[in-house]
Amino acid sequence: MANKVTEPASYRQWLSDLKTRFRQVQLKAAVAVNTELLQFYWGLGADIQAKQAAQAWGSGFLEHLSQDLMQAFPEIKGFSLRNLKYIRQWHSFWASSAIGQQAVAQLVSIPWGHNLTIISKCQRHAEALYYVQQTQTHGWSRSVLTHQIESGLWQRDGNALTNFAHTLPAPQSDLATQVLKDPYVFDFLSLTPEHTERELERALIDHITHFLLELGAGFAYMGRQVPLQVGEREFFLDLLFYHARLHCYVVVELKTVDFEPEFAGKLNFYLKAVDEQLRNEGDAPTIGLLLCKSKDRLVAEYALSDIQKPLGLATYTLSHTLPEALRDKLPSIEALEVELAADLGERNE
């Protein structure tokens, strides 16, 4: 039996670096393969459309082509009749758009399944391109992409009412505007229509992963009911975040009623306190986000017009609300998860 060699710390560090570099090479290779494959699909889609139009080949042509390609490349699943139809549909969708050719480089940079999800769920080219770019930027999984499309992120993104134009410098104000949306969709919560602010706050934190996904990329959760001492009084922020791209704190205040002008004044006070007590050198001015159940837009515009701190106002929706009479009779998400785990455990035994 060979003696075990004692590994110096320098070797272990070098080995760790080596593994990291190889994983990066594997990732780059996978991306390169995906890019080359989708570029081939794009050319194939163009050929199929051109030949069917010029040669008047019927629908049987695709089935015959699929059989020939699968016979030549039996290990490749992408030549099924179904996928060839998808390839033709994908090329047709983008080729009919003025932005089609310019978008090809972005299309081939995201997985094939993501491309199919986008063209199957988006009617407009501008909307589809938005989701292509967001997927490319944030590395969304297909399930996250599907959720973002179905929640109407394209229509909601950058739609919040803000005063950023006159409270933040141009580059920061533009980026901050893009970060906020309206409405926010909290379809992962199950609350009664009469839910309180504290119930909403607790539910959002209990589902912090879903909440951060809905807030968008860059938000880091810092705490709830964060205390601030001003004079002889103590105040509490509902939710505090830090945004990595904006380089600033974001105070989120929750209201389960219609917007009232005094809400903006109170949040303005909180932003002043955070800037004085928490903001560090290099941090941009703190931003406030006021989430209300509903708002009168004109009233909100009046209220925000004279606020000196950067503040955004948006509404939220709950897709899943339960009547009070049924709330205690249905199992919670946590109970269902425990039951499912137990069931899976029994099946694996």
Rosetta blueprint (number, residue, H / E / L):
1 M L
2 A L
3 N L
4 K L
5 V L
6 T L
7 E L
8 P L
9 A H
10 S H
11 Y H
12 R H
13 Q H
14 W H
15 L H
16 S H
17 D H
18 L H
19 K H
20 T H
21 R H
22 F H
23 R H
24 Q H
25 V H
26 Q H
27 L H
28 K H
29 A H
30 A H
31 V H
32 A H
33 V H
34 N H
35 T H
36 E H
37 L H
38 L H
39 Q H
40 F H
41 Y H
42 W H
43 G H
44 L H
45 G H
46 A H
47 D H
48 I H
49 Q H
50 A H
51 K H
52 Q H
53 A H
54 A H
55 Q H
56 A L
57 W L
58 G L
59 S L
60 G H
61 F H
62 L H
63 E H
64 H H
65 L H
66 S H
67 Q H
68 D H
69 L H
70 M H
71 Q H
72 A H
73 F L
74 P L
75 E L
76 I L
77 K H
78 G H
79 F H
80 S L
81 L H
82 R H
83 N H
84 L H
85 K H
86 Y H
87 I H
88 R H
89 Q H
90 W H
91 H H
92 S H
93 F H
94 W H
95 A H
96 S L
97 S L
98 A L
99 I L
100 G H
101 Q H
102 Q H
103 A H
104 V H
105 A H
106 Q H
107 L H
108 V L
109 S L
110 I L
111 P L
112 W H
113 G H
114 H H
115 N H
116 L H
117 T H
118 I H
119 I H
120 S H
121 K H
122 C L
123 Q L
124 R L
125 H H
126 A H
127 E H
128 A H
129 L H
130 Y H
131 Y H
132 V H
133 Q H
134 Q H
135 T H
136 Q H
137 T H
138 H H
139 G L
140 W L
141 S L
142 R H
143 S H
144 V H
145 L H
146 T H
147 H H
148 Q H
149 I H
150 E H
151 S L
152 G L
153 L H
154 W H
155 Q H
156 R H
157 D E
158 G L
159 N L
160 A L
161 L E
162 T E
163 N L
164 F H
165 A H
166 H H
167 T H
168 L L
169 P L
170 A H
171 P H
172 Q H
173 S H
174 D H
175 L H
176 A H
177 T H
178 Q H
179 V H
180 L L
181 K E
182 D L
183 P L
184 Y E
185 V E
186 F L
187 D L
188 F L
189 L L
190 S L
191 L E
192 T L
193 P L
194 E L
195 H L
196 T L
197 E H
198 R H
199 E H
200 L H
201 E H
202 R H
203 A H
204 L H
205 I H
206 D H
207 H L
208 I H
209 T H
210 H H
211 F H
212 L H
213 L H
214 E H
215 L H
216 G L
217 A L
218 G L
219 F E
220 A E
221 Y E
222 M E
223 G E
224 R E
225 Q E
226 V E
227 P E
228 L E
229 Q E
230 V E
231 G L
232 E L
233 R E
234 E E
235 F E
236 F E
237 L E
238 D E
239 L E
240 L E
241 F E
242 Y E
243 H E
244 A L
245 R L
246 L L
247 H L
248 C E
249 Y E
250 V E
251 V E
252 V E
253 E E
254 L E
255 K L
256 T L
257 V L
258 D E
259 F L
260 E L
261 P H
262 E H
263 F H
264 A H
265 G H
266 K H
267 L H
268 N H
269 F H
270 Y H
271 L H
272 K H
273 A H
274 V H
275 D H
276 E H
277 Q H
278 L L
279 R L
280 N L
281 E L
282 G L
283 D L
284 A L
285 P L
286 T L
287 I E
288 G E
289 L E
290 L E
291 L E
292 C E
293 K L
294 S E
295 K L
296 D L
297 R H
298 L H
299 V H
300 A H
301 E H
302 Y H
303 A H
304 L H
305 S H
306 D L
307 I L
308 Q L
309 K L
310 P L
311 L E
312 G E
313 L E
314 A E
315 T E
316 Y E
317 T E
318 L L
319 S L
320 H L
321 T E
322 L L
323 P L
324 E H
325 A H
326 L H
327 R H
328 D L
329 K L
330 L L
331 P L
332 S L
333 I H
334 E H
335 A H
336 L H
337 E H
338 V H
339 E H
340 L H
341 A H
342 A H
343 D H
344 L H
345 G H
346 E H
347 R H
348 N H
349 E L
